[in-house]
Amino acid sequence: MIIRKALNTDLDSLVAFNQAMALETEDLKLDEQTLQRGVKGMLEHSERGFYLVAEVEGAVIGSLMVTFEWSDWRAEQYYWIQSVYVSPEYRRKGIYSALYNQVKQIARDKNDGRCFRLYAEHDNHNAHSTYKKLGMSESHYLMFEETI
């Protein structure tokens, strides 16, 4: 398995993974054109963050996206892990762990992040278990949102 930063040539895989994840976790069908613009917008603007992909024998089998948030309280970058997806046949085989460990290594190498955050569906207990095994803990923050 190879873990690498995503390239423009990974666009179709990333779009397909995002569509599958939204359908699986929220029963939501995402607009493909909007999603393509969104994924392309991340791939072309590294100041926003980056995607990592896991590849086996030339096939992309998992991915995640990292976005950046500046903390004025700590004067450092937070890494938000989003859009996590692993193909069903590769789940529970350490793919996410490898992706997450690579995120931490990138932060160490750049010396610009010590806090890693993500949000998870309330009922996704398998994901919660995985995150805890990797050293993450449940935050004391509750998320609110408004769409306008």
C-alpha positions, -999 to 999 in steps of 0.1 A, spaced: 0 0 0 12 35 -8 -1 66 10 5 98 -10 -9 133 -16 -37 133 -41 -31 145 -77 -54 161 -102 -56 126 -118 -73 114 -86 -103 137 -92 -127 110 -103 -119 87 -74 -123 114 -49 -156 125 -63 -168 89 -63 -157 84 -27 -174 116 -15 -206 105 -33 -204 71 -17 -197 85 18 -225 110 17 -250 83 6 -237 58 32 -236 81 62 -264 106 55 -285 90 28 -276 121 8 -271 123 -30 -245 150 -38 -247 170 -70 -218 156 -91 -209 189 -108 -208 208 -75 -187 180 -60 -163 180 -89 -158 218 -85 -153 214 -47 -128 186 -50 -109 204 -78 -109 235 -57 -90 217 -30 -66 200 -54 -58 233 -70 -55 254 -38 -30 239 -13 -35 268 11 -69 253 18 -55 219 27 -49 186 9 -61 151 1 -43 120 9 -50 87 -9 -42 51 -2 -33 31 -32 -30 -7 -37 -17 -20 -70 -24 13 -87 -60 16 -75 -71 43 -51 -89 24 -22 -92 52 4 -88 89 10 -92 117 34 -91 155 32 -73 178 56 -84 215 59 -66 241 80 -79 262 108 -57 288 125 -60 290 162 -54 325 176 -54 310 211 -25 286 204 -9 304 175 -8 273 154 -26 254 127 -53 228 135 -57 200 110 -94 191 103 -98 156 89 -128 154 66 -142 133 37 -128 101 51 -136 71 29 -122 36 25 -136 11 0 -158 -14 18 -136 -44 9 -106 -27 25 -122 -16 58 -109 -28 91 -75 -34 75 -55 -4 88 -61 19 58 -75 48 78 -47 43 104 -21 46 77 -37 77 63 -41 93 97 -5 86 106 7 102 74 -13 133 83 5 135 116 39 130 99 31 158 74 23 181 104 55 171 121 76 177 90 60 211 84 61 219 122 28 236 119 2 215 136 -2 196 168 -40 193 170 -60 170 148 -98 172 148 -126 156 130 -163 152 133 -182 119 131 -218 109 129 -233 103 163 -242 66 156 -210 56 137 -196 36 165 -171 17 144 -155 50 134 -155 62 170 -137 31 181 -111 35 153 -104 72 163 -101 63 200 -77 34 192 -55 59 173 -53 82 204 -81 107 197 -106 115 223 -141 129 223 -140 167 224 -159 188 249 -172 209 220 -207 205 205 -210 215 168 -237 239 156 -244 250 121 -267 271 99 -271 269 62 -282 301 44 
